[in-house]
Amino acid sequence: MTRSRGRPPKADASSIDPIIRAIATALLDSLTPTRRAQRVAPSGPMRRALLAVRLAEAFEVLAAEAVDNARRDGAQTWRDVGSAFDVRPQTAQARFRLDRSELRT
């Protein structure tokens, strides 16, 4: 397994599984015209892009929470997490470690 230094490179269209991309596109398409979306992204040509960024931020937090749960419930080490994401343990910890203040209550 090749270990990367730091965070993995930024994803591009060719690096995302087509099924995941289709699901994300459908989710974004269903949210864009809603009134709820107006609260987080004003109307206009950038609304879809703003919503995509807000969703990416939310998914990053959800991923960190999922890693935290896996580590607590399954006694996963940072080495295990790094192996799952094909990064060094230190990189996994830097990306996914949550401060207790960040956890949902």
Backbone torsions as a table, in degrees:
resi	resn	phi	psi	omega
1	MET	NA	131.4	179.2
2	THR	-86.4	127.1	178.4
3	ARG	-94.2	131.8	178.0
4	SER	-89.9	159.3	175.2
5	ARG	-97.9	121.1	179.6
6	GLY	76.7	-161.2	-177.3
7	ARG	-70.6	143.9	177.7
8	PRO	-58.2	156.3	-180.0
9	PRO	-60.9	154.7	179.6
10	LYS	-58.8	136.4	-179.0
11	ALA	-68.7	147.7	170.9
12	ASP	-129.4	175.1	-174.0
13	ALA	-55.1	-34.9	-177.7
14	SER	-77.7	-16.4	-177.4
15	SER	-94.1	-4.1	-178.3
16	ILE	-101.9	131.9	177.6
17	ASP	-55.2	133.3	-177.4
18	PRO	-58.4	-34.4	179.4
19	ILE	-68.6	-43.3	178.0
20	ILE	-63.2	-42.3	178.7
21	ARG	-61.7	-42.0	179.4
22	ALA	-64.8	-40.5	178.1
23	ILE	-64.1	-45.5	-179.7
24	ALA	-63.8	-41.1	178.7
25	THR	-63.1	-44.5	178.8
26	ALA	-62.9	-41.6	178.4
27	LEU	-62.7	-47.9	180.0
28	LEU	-61.9	-43.2	178.8
29	ASP	-62.9	-36.1	-179.4
30	SER	-75.2	-28.0	-178.6
31	LEU	-85.8	-32.9	-172.2
32	THR	-52.8	-46.2	-176.5
33	PRO	-82.5	-0.5	-173.5
34	THR	-78.2	156.9	177.0
35	ARG	-67.2	-33.7	179.0
36	ARG	-62.1	-34.8	179.1
37	ALA	-65.0	-28.0	179.8
38	GLN	-62.6	-27.0	179.8
39	ARG	-71.0	-30.0	-177.7
40	VAL	-105.9	-15.8	179.7
41	ALA	-150.0	111.3	-177.6
42	PRO	-63.1	157.0	177.8
43	SER	-58.6	150.0	178.0
44	GLY	138.3	179.4	-174.5
45	PRO	-66.6	-18.7	-178.3
46	MET	-96.7	0.6	-176.0
47	ARG	-56.2	-48.7	-177.5
48	ARG	-61.1	-41.7	179.1
49	ALA	-65.8	-42.7	178.4
50	LEU	-62.4	-42.9	177.7
51	LEU	-63.0	-40.2	178.9
52	ALA	-60.9	-42.6	179.0
53	VAL	-66.7	-43.2	179.0
54	ARG	-61.9	-40.4	177.5
55	LEU	-65.7	-41.4	178.6
56	ALA	-60.5	-41.9	178.1
57	GLU	-62.7	-43.7	179.5
58	ALA	-64.3	-41.9	179.2
59	PHE	-66.6	-33.0	176.8
60	GLU	-63.6	-42.2	177.2
61	VAL	-66.0	-43.5	178.6
62	LEU	-61.9	-37.5	177.4
63	ALA	-64.3	-43.2	178.7
64	ALA	-62.9	-40.1	177.2
65	GLU	-64.9	-40.2	179.1
66	ALA	-64.8	-40.7	176.7
67	VAL	-64.3	-43.2	179.0
68	ASP	-60.3	-44.5	178.3
69	ASN	-63.0	-43.2	179.6
70	ALA	-63.1	-38.8	-179.8
71	ARG	-68.2	-40.1	-179.7
72	ARG	-74.1	-44.3	-174.4
73	ASP	-79.6	-35.5	-174.6
74	GLY	-111.2	8.3	-179.6
75	ALA	55.7	38.2	177.1
76	GLN	-73.3	138.2	177.4
77	THR	-92.9	168.8	175.7
78	TRP	-65.6	-27.3	174.8
79	ARG	-64.3	-42.4	177.6
80	ASP	-62.8	-43.8	179.5
81	VAL	-63.5	-46.8	178.9
82	GLY	-59.1	-41.5	178.9
83	SER	-62.9	-41.2	179.8
84	ALA	-62.7	-34.2	-178.0
85	PHE	-101.4	4.2	178.5
86	ASP	58.3	44.7	175.6
87	VAL	-135.3	168.3	176.6
88	ARG	-67.8	153.6	178.5
89	PRO	-55.5	-38.4	-179.9
90	GLN	-64.7	-37.2	178.7
91	THR	-68.0	-41.9	177.9
92	ALA	-61.7	-42.9	-179.7
93	GLN	-65.3	-42.7	179.5
94	ALA	-63.2	-36.3	-177.7
95	ARG	-79.7	-39.5	-168.7
96	PHE	-110.5	-9.9	-178.0
97	ARG	-67.3	132.2	178.0
98	LEU	-106.1	139.0	167.1
99	ASP	-74.2	149.1	179.4
100	ARG	-55.8	-31.0	179.8
101	SER	-67.6	-17.8	-178.3
102	GLU	-88.6	-13.0	-176.4
103	LEU	-72.6	145.0	175.6
104	ARG	-64.9	147.5	176.9
105	THR	-108.0	NA	NA
